[in-house]
Every structure is written in structure tokens, then in C-alpha cells.
């Protein structure tokens, strides 16, 4: 691509590089100049103009962005209309963005003018949320580089949509405890994933009582919210899950808030022991686990261990014990 100032009598067919005010209005950058445009530029007193002129082997920015976006977009992802070299990838439904990170790195390494920016991998999406934006920075790019990017990009961005439809919530309680506080926040989390809070049981904070509630629960996903913090993998709620015939696969996570989560299963149904911070609507580690499980994505103990990088989340104003000590 040739870029630079040219006399007006040589500018027809070039792409205007910078917006210009004229007596008839404003010519926007990116427009392909015609004889009428040249007349407007002369009327503005100009004798030359900065243009970009693609080589025969170059592809226009809008066409290039659309072709690359089509290659990237997998299941559950739709494209916006190309504009100024940009196409956005939009979530069709609630779910989790699943990215082929290595493929995206490969695309971004091919040519500095070919760029893809995304949300973090496994980020929870709402319908119509933007998962990625493809931007061709220059007005055109070499067809050979775009072809290489397309080859690397195939299906690298998709949306995993919810597979579970219902959840049961078991809330353990003690005298003077929080009771059902937090039920609405948990129901809202489920609603954002197209799930329904099917039943809620309030029971004593007792191993046998929680185990019996687990046996009665009917949801596809079982959630336990305890009156007091779960402090060990053999504490009341994990012990109750084992007593009900289930297993505990992970206790604790390197995400704050959300450290005191545990994960397990009862038969084919996943079980999440929620940390106390799940009573509030603010983002916490349980959200990361809940969204992936709801969408049928496997989540292992190693996956949770890997959440620590980026796992320092926003402070909760009502948090009773701040993480930063007061200066002496």
C-alpha cells in the first residue's frame, strides 16, 4: 500500500487518510475519493491530500475484517456489519466465551495491521455482549497475510451455552444466622445463565440435615450455602456431601473474594459449595465456576488452581476484614 500526500489531480481512487472540512461539509477518512470529492477539496483551498492507495495484491480493510471475522466465528457467535476496518463478534445467547488462545496469538503475530482483541478466555457473556473485535488498522492489508491469518483463525472463538436448566439451593442456618439472605443474588446469577432456581431448602447447620436435603433436591445443579464459613474439606457441608453419597473434588480456590468454595458431585449432578460472598451480587470466584459448570464445561482442580493469576477481584465495601492492613 502506498501512503502519503499526493496532488489533487492524482488523488482520484485513493482512500482519504484524514477527515477534511470543506464548504459542503466534512469528508470522512476512509472514503474513496471521486472527482466530486476532489472538487470539494479544491473549494476548501487544498492543493494536495494524504491518501492510502492499495497495491493490486492488497485487500480493502472492510473486506479483510469481514473475511477474518467469518473465519474466527464459531458456534453461538454472530458478526456485526463491517465499518472502518472493524467487525465485532457478538454473543447470540448467554454463555461462556471459549477461545483458542494459541490460534489467536498466531493471528495477531502475522501482520501488525491485522488485530483481534477479545474478552478473557472463559469469560461469562450476556446476550448481545461483544466477545471480540477484529480491526484492520491500515486501509488495506496484503492478501497473502490475510490468507495466513484466516488459516490460523478457523473457529478460534465460540460460545458455550448453558446445558443445565435448573438448580437447587440448600441453605444451612444457625440461631441469629443470615437465613435466606443472598437467595435473590444467587437466583439472579442463575437467571443470567438461563437457569431457574427450582427449589430452596433451609435446614439446620448439621451434617445429617444437609445430607438429607441433598437427597431431596431435584435440580440439575446443587448449590450449598452454609451459615458459617467452610473452613476445611471435612467441615460440615463437605462432610454432608460425602454422607449423601457424593464426592468432593476440590476445596478452596486462589480467588479473592471466593476462597472458601468447594466443588464436587452427587451422582451425575455437580455440587458447588458456595462461599459466603455469593450472598452479594458482586463478582467473586463462585461466578467463574458456576458459569462454566452451567455451560457443560469440565472444570478440574488444576483449572481452579490456575485461576489465581487474575483472581484478585474488586474489594467488597461491606467486607468485614479488609485485605490490606492499616498503616502503623
Secondary structure, 3 states (H helix, E strand, C coil): CEEEEEEHHHCCCCEECCCEEECCEEECCCCECCHHHHHHHHHCCCCEEEEEECCCCEEEHHHHHHHHHHHHECCCEEECCCECCEEEEEECCCEEEEECHHHHHHHHCCCCCEEEEECCCCCEECCCCEEEEEEECCCEEEHHHHHHHHHHHCCCEEEECCCCCEEEEEEEECCCCCCCCCHHHHHHHHHCCCCEEEEEEEEECCHHHHHHHHHHCCCCEEEEECCCCCCCCCCHHHHHHHHCCCEEEEECCCCECCCCCEEEEECCEEEEEECHHHHCCCCCHHHHHHHHHHCCCCCCHHHHHHHHCCCECCCCCCCCCCCCCCCC
